[in-house]
Amino acid sequence: MPAQQEAAAGQPAVDAGRPRIEPGRQPNSPGRQSAVLDSAHLGDIEGALGRIKLTDTDQPRTLKIRLLTLLAIVGPGLIVMVGDNDAGGVATYAQAGQNYGYSLLWVLLLLIPVLIVNQEMVVRLGAVTGVGHARLINERFGRGWGWFSVGDLFVLNFLTIVTEFIGISLAAAYFGISKYIVVPLASVALVAIMASGSFRRWERAMFVFIAVTLLQIPMLLLSHPDWGRAAQSFVVPGVTGGFTSDAVLLIIALVGTTVAPWQLFFQQSNIVDKRITPRFIGYERADTALGAVVVVVGAAALTMTASFAAHATDSVGKFVDAGEIAHLLGQAHQPLGSIFAVVLLDASIIGAAAVTLATSYAFGDVFGIKHSLHRGFRDAKQFYLSYIAMVVVAAVIVLVPGAPLGLITTAVQALAGLLLPSASVFLLLLCNDPQVLGPWVNKTWLNVVAGVIVGILLLLSGILMATTLFPDLDVVTTTGALAVVLVVLAVLTGIVLRVLQRRAPAPPPGPVFDTAQRDHWRMPPLALLEPVRWSAGTKLGMLALRGYLVLGAILLVVKAIQLGRG
């Protein structure tokens, strides 16, 4: 299709000669256009562990072929989940272990379905639309909402990258290496991993770092775990010392560090960049489920190891930071301290790579520029320069003497709490938009489950925001009050929606798709979609969400000014 026709269809003409098929044309569906923005996002799937050619459509579905296909597809789900066990995650899990032993392991188990439900919706959005999360929000809800979500995401992601470099410096300090040496070296490594011009080389490099996380297994075994107590803590909710304000706040932090807004943007764009289409959704779901299990197992290993460090050094309840945990482990059992420091360093690098790439993907989506790891530096300069700029500036901030690193860490927690429920609401709206997902829209049961999850995230977000801004609040009392308010609002909303549903005319039945049609259905170009029409209930909810975001942003600015003045 000529570049002029592609632009006329509402899509930027970016390197029309690159892909093996006609840019903007949906594979296996002659004559139909898709919404893919960058032509490099069309073509063969080139994964770290295998390759699937665009023409390989009629292979026998034997067990061997299925396994080889899974190996080729696996990547986006595993990377996003392992990347979520970053420097902040390691610190939070270590704090849970040092202060509360094994008693909070049940929280980690409950996070598996939350992770899978949230990221499964992202899987469908990426494979079916061929467009990144930031672009979809901008186009479907308008630039006002787009900048509300994506603009804040840029700030949150940048601050998160700074915390990753803090983790790198803490790990280096354990080995007596100056941060003025290790932070620049880590910056160079992060740029080298990404700027190779090959998606496969990037994914293979990420898999090497993921392999290093397997050190968590010998680390856990060396900490002499009590398997019986661990099994009991996984299935019996409870907290050592009772549900105090500090304990509730740490539970919220565990959820916040495991379910992060950047994950939605990263996995959707990475699926698009890997060229995964609807017929591989089942395999990507398996990749995501595998990643969810891996991240929780790693979190449990870190928690249990920190518990050993606390009891072996008589430092229960005296958490300082992840670097101090490494030193405590070194006192208890020297190899353990070294292993923990390596795990922290590795987690920080994986986290920095994933969060920075998620931001560069969103940058490309918002500004309509080429944004693919399949492209070399000369072919996508703005995409790569945005990545390099974030890495360099974040590293410089960590190296500046007297930089407010503590304030940045607090801001990351508060801003993540602010954005998490709003990101989940946008995700839920997109997954119920038939213009976007066609036959892949959410089932009713999934909407119910996702709605409950969004409600819980909203509750936790409110508590985290309130306690960050007003540290003297009683967390237990605040949690109870907000829970009651949330339940009342949910009941009232249900009643209002039920009344509006009865008054509204019944929608016409949608088309019926067979399996083959579902596997090849992709979203048309965004410019051809009908405008979003919100019901009265949805408008009311979105106005409330906007008010929550505005109020939260104002309170955050006020708090930052107060902290800045000491």
N, C-alpha and C positions, 0 to 999 in steps of 0.2 A: 504494500500500500504506500503510495507516495507520501512524503513528509507533509505536503499541503493538506492531503485528506486526513492524515492523523491529527494535525493541529485543528482542522475543522471539526473533528469529532470531540474536541475538548481536551485532547491530550497533547502534551509537549512533544515535539519531534526530537528525540534524543538518540543519536547514533542509530539511524534506521538500518544500517548495514551490518550491525553486529550479530543479531541472533540468527539461528538457523531457520527460523520461520518468520513470516511476515510480521513486523512489529504491530502490536495492537490487535492482531488477529488471534482468536482463541484456538488453541490446538484441538484437533479432533472434532472441530465444529466449523466447517468451511463457511465463510461468509459472515460469521458472527464476530463482533469486536468485543474485547474485554477492556477492563479499566486500567490495565497495567500501565504505569507511568514511565518507567525506565525500560527500554527495550532489552537491556542486559538481564532483566528479570525473567526473560523467556528463553527456553532452550533446555539442554540436558541438565539433569540433576547431578552435580558433581560433589558428592559428600566425601568426608575424610576416609570412610571405610567402604566406599563403593560408588558406582556410577550407574545411572539409569538414563538411557538414551530416549529422546523424545519419541522415537519411532517404535520403542519397545512397548507395544500396547496389547499384544495377543499372546503373551507367553503363558505356558501352562502354570496353574496355580498350585504347584507342588510345595511340600514343606521346605525344600531346599531353596526354591525361588522366593518363598515368603521370607525366609531368614536373610537371604542376600539383599532383598528389598529393604527389610528393616534396618540392616547394617548401613545401607546407603542413605536412608532417611534420617536415622538417629543423629541428633546433634542439637537442633534448636531447643528442644525441651530439656535435655540433659544440661546444656550449657547455662540456660537461664536459671535452672534450679540450683546447680552447684555455684553459680555466680552469686546467688542470693545468700549463700553462706560466706559473706565477705568479711571485711575487717569488723564492721559493726555487728554482724551476726556472731562472729567468734567471741567478741567481747560480751555480748548479751548472754549467750549460752554459758560462757565461763562464769559470768556473774550469777546466773541461776544455780550453777553447780556449787560455787564457793559459798554462797549465802544460804541455799536451801537444799543442798544435796541432790538426791534423786527425786525429790517430792514433786517437781514440776514436769517430769517426763510425760505425764498424761496430756499436757498442753501440746507438746510436739506431735503426739499421735493424732490429736484432733485436727491438726493443721493439714494433714495429708488430703482429706476430701476437699478442704477449702482451696488448697493449691490446685488440685486437679480440676475442680469445677471452674474456677476463674480462668485458668490457662487453657482449658479445653475450648472455651468460647473463643479465645484468641486464636487457637489453632484453626477453627473454622473460618474466622474472619480473614486470616492471612491466606489460606489456601483458596478460598472461594473468590475473594475480591481482588487479590493481586496488588493490594494497596496497603500502605502502612497505616497504623492506628491514628497518627496525628492528622494525616490527610483526610481520613474518613470523618473524624470529628469536625474538622474545618468545613468540609463540603456538605455534610448532612445537617449540622446544627448551626452553621454560620461562623464567621470569623470572630465574633464576639465571644462565643462559647469556646471556640478553638483556642484563642489566645489566653482565655482563662485557664484552660487545662494545660495546653502545651507550653505557654509562657512560664507558668509556675513549675512545670516539669523541668524546663531548662535550668531554672534556679536550683531546684531540689537535686537534680542529677549532678550539677557542678559541685554543689556542696558535698554530695556523697563521694564524688571522686577525690575531693580533698581528704575526707576521712579514710579513704583507701590508702592514700600516701602516708597518713598518720600511722596506719597499721603497718605499712612497710618500714617506717622509721622505728617503730617499737620493736619489730622483729629484728632489725639490724642491730639495735642497741643491745639486745641479748648477747649477740656475738661480738660486741665491742667494735662494731663498724659504724663510722660516722654517717649520719643521715645526709651529709653533704656529698657523700660518695654514692650511697646506695639509691637515694631518691633520683638523681640524674640518670644513673644506670637503668633503673626501673622505667623511667620515662622513655629512654631510647628503646628499651625492649618492647614496651607497649606500642610504640610507633612502628617498629620493625615487624611486629606480629601482624599488624593491621594493613600496612601499606605495601603488601607484596603483589597486589593486583591479581590475586587468585583466591577465590572463596575456599577452595579445597585446602590450600596451604594454611590459610587462617584457621580453618576448622581443625586441621591436624595439630596445629600449635596449641589450640585450646584443649584438645584431647590430652596432650602431653601434660599440661597443668592439671587437668582433671585427674590424670593418673597419679600425680603427686599427692592428691587428697587421700589416696588409699593408705597413706601413712597414718591416717586416723585409726586404722584397724590395729596395727602393732602398738600405737600409742594407748589405745583403750586396754589392750591385753596387759600391757606393762603396768597399768594403774590398778591392777588387782580388783576388777569389778565384782560387785556382789550381784550375781545374775538373778537370784531369787527376789531380792529387794527391788531390782530394776523392773522385773516383770510385774510385780505388784504395783509399782508406781506408774507404770504405763496404763493400767486398767482401772486403778482406784484413785479418783481425784482427791487431792488434799494438798496441804502446804505445811511444811515444818514450821511450827510456831503459830499456825492459824492464818486466816485470811486478813492480814494487816494491810494498812495502806501501802507500805513498801512492797508487799508481796503482790497485791493487785496491780500496782504500777509495773512491776517486772513482768507479770503475765501479759499485760498490754504491750510491753516492749517486745516480748517474744513473738507475739502475733505480728506486730508492726515490722520487725526486722525480717520476718519470713515471708510476708505477703506485701510486696513493695510495688508502687505504681510503675516504676521503670520496667518491671517484668513484662507488663502488657505490651508496651511499645517495642521492647526488644524482640520478644518472640514472634510477634506478628510480622515485623519487618524482616526478621531473619528467615522466617518461612518463605516470605515473598522473594527474598534475595537468593534463597536456595532453590527456588523455582518449583516448590512443592505445590501440586494441584489437588483438586478435590478427591481424585481417586486414591490418593495416598493419605487421606485424613486418618484412617484407621491406624496406620503405622505411626503417624505423628502423635496420635493419642497415646499409643504405647510408649513412645519416646518421652512424652510428658509425664505419664504415670511412673515410669522408671526414674525420672529425675526427681519427682516428688518423694519417692521412697528413699532415694540416695541422700537427698538434702536432710530428711528427718533422721536417718541413721547417723549422718555426720554430726548433726546437732546434738543427738543423744550422746555420741562418743565424746564430744567436747564438754558437755555438761558433766558426765560421769568422771572424766579425767580431772576436771577442775574440782570436783567434790573430793577426789583422792588428794589433790594438792592441799586443799583446805584442812583436811583432817590430819594429814601427815605433818603439816607445819603449824598446826594450832592457829589457823587464820580464818576460821569459819566466820562469815559475816563481815569480813574486812576487805571486800573487793575494791581494787584501785583501777586497774585497767588490764588489758590482755597481756601486755608486756610483763606486768608484775606476776601474772599467773605462770608465765614461762620461767621466771626466776624462782618461784615457789616450787615448781616441778623440778627444776634443776637442783634445788636443795634436797628434795625428797628422793630423787632418782635422776642422776645427771643426764642420761640419754633422753628421758622424758622431756626435760626442758628444751633440749635441742630440737626434738621432733615437733614439739608444740610451736616453737618459733618458726620452723620451716613451714608448718601448716598455716600459721598466721600470715607469713609472707606470701605463700602461694594463694591463699584465699584473697588477700588484698589485690594481687595482680589480676586474678580472674575477675574479681568484682570491678576493678578499674577498667579492664578491657571491655566487659559487657556493658557497663553503665555508660561509658564514653561512646561506644558504638551505638547504643540505643539513642543517645542524644544526637549523634550525627545522622542517623537514619531519620529521626524526626525533623532535623534541620532540612534535610533533602526533601522530605514530604511537604513541609510548609512552604518552602521557597521554590519548589518545582525544579530542582537541579538533579543532575545525575548522582545517584547514591547507591552504588553497588560495589561489593568486594570483588566482583568479576572484572571491574575496570581498573586499569592502572592509574598511577598518580596523574599523569599528563591528561588522561581522559576524564578525570573527575576531581579536579584540583580543589574546588570549593568543599566537596565532601571530605576529602582527606585533610584539608587545612583546618576545617572546623574541629576535627578530631585532635589534630596536633596542637591546636591552640588551647583546647580544654586541658589536655595533659600537661602542657608546659606551664600554663597559668596556675593550675592546681598544685603542681610540684613546687613552683616558686613560692606560693603562699605558705606551704609547710616549711620551707627553708628560711622564711623571713623571721628573724628573731622577734619574739614578742607578739607574733600573730595570734589572734583570738581563736585558737584551735578548740578550746572548750566551748566557746560560744557557737562555733560552727557545728560541733557535734550535737549540741542542744537544738540548734535550728533545724538540723536534718531530721531529728526525731519529731519535732513539732510540725514541720512542713509535710513530712510523710503522713503524719496523722491527719492533717488537713486535706490532703489530696486523695488519700486512699478511697474513702467512700464515694467521692465525686467521680473518680476514675472508674470505679465499679458500676456506678449508675450509667455512665456513658456506654460502658461495655454492654450492659444489659439492654439498653435501648437499641444499640446497633444490632445485637443478636436477635432482636424481635422485629427488625425492619425487613419486610419481604423484598423491598427494592434492592437491598444489599445482599441478603443471603438466600433469597428464593426458597428452594426446598430445604435449605439447611438452617432455617430459623429455629429458635429454641422450642422445645416441647414444653407443654404446660408444667409438667413435674419439675423440669429443670428451672423454669422461671420461679417456681415456689421455693426450691432449694436456694437458688441464687438470691432471691429476695430476702430470705432469712439471713444468708451470709452478709448481704449488704447492710441489713439492719444491725447485725452484730458488729460489723466493721464501723458503722456510724456511731454506735454506742461507744466502742473502744476509742474511736477517733476523738469523740467529744471529751472523754475522760482524759486522754493523753494531752489534748490541747489545754484543757482546763488546769490540769496539774502542772504542766510546763509553764503556763502563764501565771498561775497562782499556786505556788508550791505549798502554801499553808493549808490548802483544802484537805478535808478528810476524804481520802479516796474511796473508802468503803461506803460512806454515806452518799458521796457523789455518785458512785456507781449505781446504788439502789435507786436514787432519785431519777437519774437519767434512764435507767431501765424501765421504770414505771411510766415516765413520759413517753418513751419510745413505744411501749406496748399500747398506751392510750392512742397515740398518733396512728399506729398501725391499724387499730380497730376502727377509728374514725375514717381513715383513708379507705379501708375496705368497704365500709358502709357507703361512703360517697361514690366510690367506683362502681359498686353494685347498682346503686340507684341510676347513675349515668348510663350504665350498660343496658339497663332495662328500657330506658327512654330512647336510646339510640337505635336506629334501624340496623337490622342484622346485616353484616357484611356479606357480599357475594362469595360463594365458595371459590377457593383458589384452585389453580391447576393441579392435577395429579401427576407425579413424576415416578417413573420406574427407576431401578437401580442404575442402569446405564446413563439415563438422563441426569440423575443426581451427580454421578461421578464426573460429568463433563460440563455441568452448569457453572458459569462464572458470571460475576457481576458485570453488567454493561458499563461503558464509559460513564464516569460520574456526571458529566454534563447532560446525559440523556435521562437521568433518573428524575422521577417526579419529586417535587418538594416535600419535605417532611411536614405532616399535619398532626400536631399534638392534640390529644383530647384535653378536656378541661382539667381532669385529674392530673395528667402529666404536666400541664402548664403550671398548675399549682405546686406540684412537687419540685419542678425545676426552678421556680421562683424562690421556693424555700431553700433549695440548694445554693442558688446564687447568693441569697442573703447570708447563708452559712459561710460561704467562701469569702465574701466581702468582710464580714465581721471577723472571721479568723485571720484574714490578711492584716486588718487594722490592728488587732491585738498582738499579732506577731511583730509588727513594726514597732509598736509601743514597747513591747518587752525587749526587743533588740536594742532600742535606744536606752532603756533603763540599765540593761546589762553593760552596754558600752560606756555608760557614765560611772559604772562601778557601784 
